[in-house]
């Protein structure tokens, strides 16, 4: 078995991982391990943009109020304060690192999205913000002499010694198992777990690997019941589903039924720009009553193609012309508000293990994330992680434990896909937009049955199974409805539950 040593080890190449690596690179050598290609991540797929209070009439205070309100009383105020205060600084940093944010005659072009009281969403090429940011960060990281990439390699588990995280075990189809040892620490920036659901906007790599690894190592996971379902995925049978950005509604598009009747005003005073949990449940309600749901952007006419070129091209390829046709939309799993529990510097409950981005639960999103705060969170907490991690003492290793030499990735993709589909269908049925006690208990029983049959070589399916179990257990515990967690048997939001968190560690 091969051993590689480095100062800092970053798992994941989205905005959180790349910002962490670039921020650490002048403190020592950094290895970034990524399961697929370097750009395969949810950050790359982000359309709408990144939020920051930099516009005229806007302020960090307003951004904070919008974030807290959307989080339905469950967000951590101090974490949100740090997020919004660092917003302008992060935009300047990303611009300095080469991100070509769209501009107009007055400065940065700012869009408005759901539950934002002001236009504060910066974008790149209209609706390719994630691609614009990640392309720029990858270019800078690949040019840095202290940063090296290991791609198409799956991190299997964390290496632990005397209660500390000292590295990871990783496997790839060609070289078997390699242990990567980090003298300062390990950063999980592995993203979320949208692929545990049958319908999701998440990249195929988002199978909850970082969450499962941290859980197995004994790290605390919290708020795992809070899953955000995006209201407007393009209603086509594909995985991942293509997202119709919330910014399209910010430009005036409205949700309508098949008879072209708008319906959002009866669900919220915010109408089509209500928080995502409200819009998703409204769409779910309309479809339950037999309606088909569409996004009507026809009033934007020819400006749609210039403002949203990626969305326009994708719709046209599907035979939908947004200038004259209604766009069929549906809900899909989109973002995990919970995750590996961290403090405001990204420290987990395991020494020398840090987490940032969607894999982490920093408390900034509460029970429901404000649109375009995810890219901001990834970059803000990456900076904090780098600051904290680089201040640790360097750890030297005299002896290193070995890993199982026989560990290999599953070589039967069709077999693993069948296991994944069972988990995805089960989670959509029992832990989707609407949940019940009986349904979730049945879901846990079925997951238990799968666990008794699932081959150990199906590593992604094993991770999905563990994460799915934690989501269901957490959702069973919370006997109320709040944000992304809605139970028809406990439909009310109950004040006393706002301060309660379900935190789980492997038994």
C-alpha positions as CSV (number, residue, x, y, z in Angstrom):
1,X,0.0,0.0,0.0
2,X,1.3,3.4,-1.0
3,X,1.6,6.3,1.5
4,X,1.6,10.0,0.6
5,X,2.3,12.8,3.1
6,X,1.3,16.4,2.9
7,X,0.8,19.3,5.2
8,X,-2.9,19.8,4.5
9,X,-5.4,17.5,2.9
10,X,-8.6,18.8,1.3
11,X,-11.3,16.4,0.2
12,X,-13.5,18.0,-2.5
13,X,-13.0,20.5,-5.3
14,X,-16.0,22.8,-5.0
15,X,-15.9,26.4,-3.9
16,X,-15.2,25.4,-0.3
17,X,-12.4,23.0,-1.1
18,X,-10.7,25.2,-3.6
19,X,-10.9,28.3,-1.4
20,X,-9.5,26.3,1.5
21,X,-6.6,25.1,-0.6
22,X,-5.8,28.4,-2.0
23,X,-5.9,30.0,1.4
24,X,-3.6,27.3,2.9
25,X,-1.2,27.1,0.1
26,X,1.2,29.8,1.4
27,X,1.4,27.9,4.8
28,X,2.5,24.5,3.3
29,X,1.8,21.8,0.7
30,X,-1.9,21.0,-0.1
31,X,-3.3,17.8,-1.7
32,X,-6.9,18.0,-3.0
33,X,-8.6,14.7,-3.6
34,X,-11.7,14.6,-5.7
35,X,-13.8,11.6,-6.5
36,X,-14.5,12.4,-10.2
37,X,-13.1,15.1,-12.4
38,X,-11.9,18.4,-10.8
39,X,-15.0,20.3,-11.9
40,X,-17.6,17.6,-10.9
41,X,-19.3,19.2,-8.0
42,X,-22.5,21.1,-7.1
43,X,-20.7,24.4,-7.0
44,X,-20.0,24.1,-10.7
45,X,-23.7,23.5,-11.4
46,X,-24.8,26.6,-9.4
47,X,-26.7,29.0,-11.7
48,X,-28.3,31.9,-9.8
49,X,-25.3,33.3,-8.1
50,X,-23.6,34.3,-4.8
51,X,-25.3,36.7,-2.4
52,X,-23.5,39.7,-0.8
53,X,-24.8,43.0,0.5
54,X,-22.9,45.3,-1.8
55,X,-25.7,47.1,-3.6
56,X,-27.1,50.6,-3.1
57,X,-29.6,50.6,-0.2
58,X,-28.5,47.2,0.9
59,X,-26.7,46.3,4.1
60,X,-25.3,43.3,6.1
61,X,-28.1,43.9,8.6
62,X,-30.8,43.4,5.9
63,X,-28.9,40.3,4.6
64,X,-28.9,39.0,8.1
65,X,-32.6,39.6,8.6
66,X,-33.5,37.8,5.4
67,X,-31.3,34.9,6.3
68,X,-32.7,34.5,9.8
69,X,-36.3,34.9,8.6
70,X,-35.8,32.3,5.9
71,X,-34.1,29.9,8.4
72,X,-37.4,29.9,10.4
73,X,-35.9,30.8,13.8
74,X,-33.4,28.0,13.8
75,X,-30.3,29.7,12.4
76,X,-27.3,30.6,14.6
77,X,-27.3,34.4,14.7
78,X,-23.5,34.8,15.4
79,X,-22.7,32.5,12.4
80,X,-25.1,34.4,10.2
81,X,-23.5,37.7,11.3
82,X,-20.1,36.5,10.3
83,X,-21.4,35.2,7.0
84,X,-23.0,38.5,5.9
85,X,-20.3,40.7,7.3
86,X,-17.7,38.8,5.2
87,X,-19.8,38.8,2.1
88,X,-18.3,41.9,0.4
89,X,-14.7,40.8,1.3
90,X,-15.4,37.4,-0.3
91,X,-16.7,39.0,-3.5
92,X,-13.5,41.1,-3.8
93,X,-11.4,38.0,-3.1
94,X,-13.1,35.9,-5.8
95,X,-12.9,38.8,-8.3
96,X,-9.1,39.2,-7.5
97,X,-8.8,35.4,-8.1
98,X,-10.3,35.9,-11.6
99,X,-14.0,35.4,-11.3
100,X,-15.6,37.5,-14.1
101,X,-18.8,38.7,-12.3
102,X,-21.3,40.3,-14.7
103,X,-21.3,44.1,-14.6
104,X,-23.5,46.9,-15.7
105,X,-23.0,50.7,-16.0
106,X,-23.1,51.2,-12.2
107,X,-20.9,48.2,-11.2
108,X,-21.7,44.6,-10.4
109,X,-25.0,43.4,-11.9
110,X,-27.3,42.3,-9.0
111,X,-30.3,40.0,-9.2
112,X,-33.1,39.4,-6.8
113,X,-34.1,35.9,-5.6
114,X,-36.8,34.5,-3.3
115,X,-37.0,35.8,0.3
116,X,-34.3,38.5,-0.5
117,X,-35.5,42.0,0.4
118,X,-33.0,43.6,-2.0
119,X,-31.2,42.6,-5.2
120,X,-27.9,41.2,-4.0
121,X,-27.1,38.2,-6.1
122,X,-24.0,38.4,-8.2
123,X,-23.8,36.2,-11.3
124,X,-21.5,35.2,-14.1
125,X,-22.5,34.9,-17.8
126,X,-26.1,35.4,-16.6
127,X,-26.8,31.9,-15.2
128,X,-23.4,30.1,-15.1
129,X,-22.1,31.5,-11.8
130,X,-20.8,28.3,-10.4
131,X,-18.9,27.4,-13.5
132,X,-17.4,30.9,-13.7
133,X,-16.2,30.7,-10.1
134,X,-14.9,27.1,-10.2
135,X,-13.2,27.6,-13.6
136,X,-11.3,30.6,-12.1
137,X,-10.4,28.9,-8.9
138,X,-9.3,25.7,-10.7
139,X,-7.0,27.7,-13.0
140,X,-5.4,29.5,-10.0
141,X,-5.1,26.3,-8.0
142,X,-3.6,24.3,-10.9
143,X,-1.0,27.0,-11.3
144,X,0.0,27.1,-7.6
145,X,3.2,25.1,-6.9
146,X,2.1,24.1,-3.4
147,X,-1.2,22.6,-4.6
148,X,-1.6,19.2,-6.2
149,X,-4.7,17.3,-7.3
150,X,-5.6,13.7,-7.1
151,X,-8.7,13.1,-9.2
152,X,-10.9,10.1,-9.9
153,X,-10.1,8.8,-6.5
154,X,-12.6,7.9,-3.8
155,X,-11.8,8.7,-0.2
156,X,-13.1,5.7,1.7
157,X,-12.5,6.5,5.4
158,X,-10.7,8.8,7.8
159,X,-7.4,7.7,9.4
160,X,-7.6,8.1,13.1
161,X,-4.8,7.9,15.7
162,X,-5.2,8.7,19.4
163,X,-8.5,10.3,18.8
164,X,-7.2,12.7,16.1
165,X,-7.7,12.6,12.3
166,X,-4.4,12.2,10.7
167,X,-5.4,11.4,7.1
168,X,-7.6,9.3,4.9
169,X,-7.7,6.0,3.1
170,X,-8.5,6.4,-0.6
171,X,-9.0,3.9,-3.5
172,X,-9.0,4.2,-7.2
173,X,-9.6,1.5,-9.9
174,X,-5.9,1.4,-10.9
175,X,-3.8,1.6,-7.7
176,X,-6.0,0.0,-5.0
177,X,-5.6,1.6,-1.6
178,X,-3.5,4.6,-0.8
179,X,-3.2,6.3,2.6
180,X,-2.8,10.1,2.6
181,X,-1.3,11.5,5.8
182,X,-1.7,15.2,6.7
183,X,0.7,16.8,9.2
184,X,-1.7,19.6,10.2
185,X,-5.2,18.2,9.4
186,X,-7.9,17.1,7.0
187,X,-10.7,19.3,5.6
188,X,-13.9,17.7,4.4
189,X,-15.4,19.8,1.6
190,X,-17.3,16.9,0.0
191,X,-20.6,18.6,-0.6
192,X,-24.1,17.3,0.2
193,X,-26.1,14.1,-0.3
194,X,-28.8,15.0,-2.9
195,X,-28.3,11.7,-4.7
196,X,-29.9,9.8,-1.8
197,X,-33.2,11.1,-3.4
198,X,-34.8,9.8,-6.6
199,X,-35.2,13.4,-7.9
200,X,-32.4,15.8,-7.3
201,X,-30.5,18.7,-8.9
202,X,-27.3,17.4,-7.3
203,X,-24.3,16.1,-9.3
204,X,-23.9,12.4,-9.4
205,X,-20.9,12.6,-7.0
206,X,-23.2,13.9,-4.2
207,X,-23.7,10.6,-2.4
208,X,-23.0,11.9,1.1
209,X,-19.5,10.4,1.4
210,X,-18.0,13.0,3.7
211,X,-21.1,12.8,6.0
212,X,-20.8,9.0,6.2
213,X,-17.1,9.0,6.8
214,X,-17.3,11.6,9.5
215,X,-20.1,9.7,11.2
216,X,-18.2,6.4,11.1
217,X,-15.2,8.1,12.7
218,X,-17.4,9.4,15.5
219,X,-17.9,13.0,14.5
220,X,-21.2,14.6,15.4
221,X,-23.8,15.2,12.7
222,X,-26.7,17.6,13.4
223,X,-29.9,19.1,11.8
224,X,-29.9,16.3,9.2
225,X,-33.7,16.4,9.0
226,X,-33.5,19.7,7.2
227,X,-33.4,19.0,3.5
228,X,-34.2,21.7,1.0
229,X,-36.2,20.8,-2.1
230,X,-35.9,23.3,-4.9
231,X,-39.2,24.2,-6.4
232,X,-38.3,24.6,-10.1
233,X,-36.3,21.7,-11.6
234,X,-37.0,21.2,-15.3
235,X,-39.6,18.4,-15.4
236,X,-37.7,15.9,-17.5
237,X,-36.8,12.4,-16.6
238,X,-33.0,12.8,-15.9
239,X,-30.5,12.5,-13.1
240,X,-29.4,15.0,-12.1
241,X,-32.3,17.2,-13.0
242,X,-31.6,20.5,-14.6
243,X,-32.4,23.5,-12.4
244,X,-34.4,26.5,-13.5
245,X,-32.8,29.2,-11.4
246,X,-34.8,31.1,-8.8
247,X,-33.5,34.2,-10.6
248,X,-35.9,33.6,-13.4
249,X,-38.7,34.3,-10.9
250,X,-36.7,37.2,-9.7
251,X,-37.0,38.6,-13.2
252,X,-40.7,38.3,-13.1
253,X,-41.6,34.7,-14.1
254,X,-44.6,33.3,-12.3
255,X,-45.7,29.7,-11.4
256,X,-49.0,28.7,-13.0
257,X,-51.1,25.6,-13.4
258,X,-51.8,24.0,-16.8
259,X,-54.7,26.4,-17.3
260,X,-52.3,29.3,-16.8
261,X,-53.6,30.3,-13.4
262,X,-51.0,31.8,-11.0
263,X,-51.3,30.2,-7.5
264,X,-48.5,31.4,-5.2
265,X,-50.3,34.4,-3.7
266,X,-52.7,32.0,-1.9
267,X,-49.7,30.4,-0.2
268,X,-47.6,33.4,0.8
269,X,-47.6,37.2,0.7
270,X,-44.2,36.9,-1.0
271,X,-45.9,35.1,-3.9
272,X,-43.5,33.5,-6.4
273,X,-40.5,34.9,-4.4
274,X,-41.5,33.1,-1.1
275,X,-38.8,31.0,0.6
276,X,-38.1,27.7,-1.1
277,X,-39.7,25.5,1.4
278,X,-43.0,27.3,1.0
279,X,-42.9,27.3,-2.8
280,X,-41.9,23.6,-2.9
281,X,-44.8,22.6,-0.7
282,X,-47.2,24.8,-2.7
283,X,-46.2,23.0,-5.9
284,X,-46.5,19.7,-4.2
285,X,-50.0,20.7,-3.0
286,X,-51.0,21.7,-6.5
287,X,-49.8,18.4,-8.1
288,X,-51.5,16.4,-5.3
289,X,-54.7,18.1,-6.5
290,X,-54.1,16.9,-10.0
291,X,-52.6,20.0,-11.5
292,X,-49.4,20.2,-13.6
293,X,-47.1,23.1,-12.7
294,X,-45.3,25.4,-15.1
295,X,-43.1,28.5,-15.0
296,X,-44.4,31.3,-17.2
297,X,-41.5,33.5,-18.3
298,X,-43.0,34.6,-21.6
299,X,-43.2,38.2,-20.5
300,X,-39.4,38.3,-20.6
301,X,-39.5,37.7,-24.4
302,X,-36.2,37.9,-26.1
303,X,-34.4,39.1,-23.0
304,X,-34.7,35.6,-21.5
305,X,-32.0,34.2,-23.9
306,X,-29.5,36.9,-23.1
307,X,-30.1,36.9,-19.3
308,X,-30.3,33.1,-18.9
309,X,-28.3,31.7,-21.9
310,X,-27.7,28.3,-20.3
311,X,-31.3,27.8,-19.2
312,X,-32.5,29.0,-22.6
313,X,-30.3,26.6,-24.5
314,X,-31.2,23.6,-22.4
315,X,-35.0,24.4,-22.7
316,X,-34.6,24.8,-26.5
317,X,-32.8,21.4,-26.7
318,X,-35.8,19.9,-24.9
319,X,-38.2,21.5,-27.4
320,X,-39.3,24.2,-25.1
321,X,-39.0,27.9,-26.2
322,X,-39.4,30.0,-23.0
323,X,-40.3,33.0,-25.1
324,X,-43.5,31.4,-26.2
325,X,-43.9,28.2,-24.1
326,X,-44.6,27.5,-20.5
327,X,-41.7,25.7,-18.8
328,X,-42.7,22.5,-17.0
329,X,-41.2,22.4,-13.5
330,X,-41.2,20.1,-10.5
331,X,-39.6,19.9,-7.1
332,X,-36.3,18.1,-6.5
333,X,-33.9,17.5,-3.6
334,X,-31.4,20.4,-3.7
335,X,-29.5,21.2,-0.5
336,X,-28.8,19.8,3.0
337,X,-29.0,22.4,5.8
338,X,-27.6,20.0,8.3
339,X,-24.3,18.2,8.2
340,X,-21.1,17.6,10.2
341,X,-21.3,19.8,13.2
342,X,-18.7,22.6,13.3
343,X,-17.9,25.7,15.2
344,X,-17.4,29.0,13.4
345,X,-13.9,28.1,12.4
346,X,-14.9,24.8,10.8
347,X,-13.7,22.6,13.6
348,X,-15.6,19.4,14.0
349,X,-15.9,17.3,17.2
350,X,-12.8,15.4,16.1
351,X,-9.4,17.1,16.6
352,X,-7.6,18.0,13.3
353,X,-10.8,17.3,11.3
354,X,-12.4,20.3,9.7
355,X,-15.4,20.7,7.5
356,X,-16.8,23.5,5.3
357,X,-19.4,23.9,2.5
358,X,-22.5,21.8,2.3
359,X,-21.0,18.9,4.2
360,X,-20.8,21.1,7.3
361,X,-23.5,22.4,9.6
362,X,-22.3,25.8,10.6
363,X,-25.8,27.0,11.6
364,X,-26.1,29.8,9.0
365,X,-29.0,28.2,7.1
366,X,-31.2,27.1,10.1
367,X,-34.1,25.1,8.8
368,X,-34.2,26.5,5.3
369,X,-31.4,28.1,3.2
370,X,-31.7,31.6,1.7
371,X,-31.0,31.3,-2.1
372,X,-27.4,32.0,-3.2
373,X,-26.1,31.9,0.4
374,X,-24.5,28.4,-0.3
375,X,-21.6,29.6,-2.4
376,X,-21.0,32.4,0.1
377,X,-21.0,30.0,3.0
378,X,-18.5,27.8,1.2
379,X,-16.0,30.6,0.7
380,X,-16.5,32.3,4.0
381,X,-16.0,29.2,6.1
382,X,-13.2,28.0,3.9
383,X,-11.3,31.2,4.9
384,X,-12.0,30.5,8.6
385,X,-10.9,26.9,8.3
386,X,-7.6,27.9,6.7
387,X,-7.0,30.4,9.4
388,X,-7.6,28.0,12.2
389,X,-6.0,24.9,10.6
390,X,-2.7,26.7,9.7
391,X,-2.4,27.8,13.4
392,X,-2.2,24.2,14.6
393,X,1.1,22.6,15.6
394,X,2.7,20.3,13.0
395,X,2.2,16.6,13.8
396,X,5.0,14.1,13.0
397,X,4.3,10.4,12.5
398,X,6.7,7.7,13.6
399,X,4.5,4.7,12.7
400,X,1.5,4.5,10.4
401,X,-1.3,2.0,10.6
402,X,-2.0,0.0,7.5
403,X,-5.3,-0.3,5.6
404,X,-7.0,-3.3,4.1
405,X,-5.0,-4.0,1.0
406,X,-7.9,-5.8,-0.6
407,X,-10.2,-2.7,-0.5
408,X,-11.4,-2.0,-4.1
409,X,-14.1,0.1,-5.7
410,X,-17.2,-1.7,-6.9
411,X,-16.5,-2.9,-10.5
412,X,-20.1,-3.7,-11.3
413,X,-21.7,-0.3,-11.9
414,X,-25.0,-1.8,-12.9
415,X,-25.3,-3.7,-9.7
416,X,-24.4,-0.6,-7.6
417,X,-26.9,1.5,-9.5
418,X,-29.7,-0.9,-8.6
419,X,-28.9,-0.5,-4.9
420,X,-28.7,3.2,-5.2
421,X,-32.1,3.3,-7.0
422,X,-33.7,1.4,-4.1
423,X,-32.4,3.9,-1.6
424,X,-33.4,6.9,-3.7
425,X,-36.9,5.7,-4.3
426,X,-37.4,4.8,-0.6
427,X,-36.1,8.3,0.5
428,X,-38.3,10.1,-2.0
429,X,-41.3,8.2,-0.7
430,X,-40.7,8.4,3.0
431,X,-38.5,11.4,3.6
432,X,-39.5,13.8,0.8
433,X,-41.4,17.1,1.0
434,X,-44.1,15.6,3.2
435,X,-43.3,13.1,6.0
436,X,-45.2,11.1,8.6
437,X,-44.2,8.9,11.5
438,X,-45.5,5.7,10.0
439,X,-43.8,6.4,6.7
440,X,-40.5,7.2,8.2
441,X,-40.6,4.1,10.5
442,X,-41.3,2.0,7.4
443,X,-38.4,3.7,5.6
444,X,-36.0,2.8,8.4
445,X,-37.2,-0.9,8.3
446,X,-36.6,-1.0,4.5
447,X,-33.2,0.6,4.9
448,X,-32.3,-2.0,7.5
449,X,-33.3,-4.8,5.1
450,X,-31.1,-3.3,2.4
451,X,-28.2,-3.0,4.8
452,X,-28.3,-6.8,5.4
453,X,-27.9,-7.4,1.6
454,X,-25.7,-4.5,0.4
455,X,-22.2,-5.7,-0.7
456,X,-19.4,-4.0,1.2
457,X,-17.7,-3.1,-2.1
458,X,-20.6,-0.8,-3.0
459,X,-19.0,2.1,-1.2
460,X,-21.2,4.9,-2.5
461,X,-24.4,2.9,-1.7
462,X,-23.1,2.2,1.7
463,X,-22.5,5.9,2.3
464,X,-26.0,6.7,0.9
465,X,-27.5,4.1,3.2
466,X,-25.9,5.5,6.3
467,X,-26.9,9.1,5.5
468,X,-30.4,8.1,4.6
469,X,-30.8,6.4,8.0
470,X,-29.6,9.5,9.9
471,X,-32.0,11.8,7.9
472,X,-34.9,9.5,8.8
473,X,-33.9,9.2,12.4
474,X,-33.5,13.0,12.7
475,X,-36.9,13.6,11.0
476,X,-38.6,11.1,13.3
477,X,-37.3,12.9,16.3
478,X,-38.5,16.4,15.3
479,X,-42.2,16.4,16.1
480,X,-43.1,19.7,14.4
481,X,-42.8,21.2,10.9
482,X,-40.1,23.8,10.3
483,X,-38.5,25.0,7.0
484,X,-37.3,22.0,4.9
485,X,-38.8,19.5,7.4
486,X,-42.6,19.1,7.0
487,X,-44.7,16.5,8.8
488,X,-48.3,16.2,8.0
489,X,-48.9,14.5,11.4
490,X,-47.2,17.5,13.1
491,X,-47.9,20.4,10.7
492,X,-47.4,23.3,13.1
493,X,-44.2,25.2,13.8
494,X,-43.7,25.0,17.6
495,X,-41.5,27.7,19.2
496,X,-39.9,25.4,21.7
497,X,-38.4,23.3,19.0
498,X,-36.5,26.2,17.4
499,X,-33.6,25.9,19.8
500,X,-33.5,22.1,19.7
501,X,-31.0,20.1,17.6
502,X,-30.8,16.4,17.0
503,X,-27.1,15.5,17.1
504,X,-26.1,12.0,16.3
505,X,-22.8,10.1,16.5
506,X,-22.1,6.5,15.5
507,X,-23.2,4.3,18.4
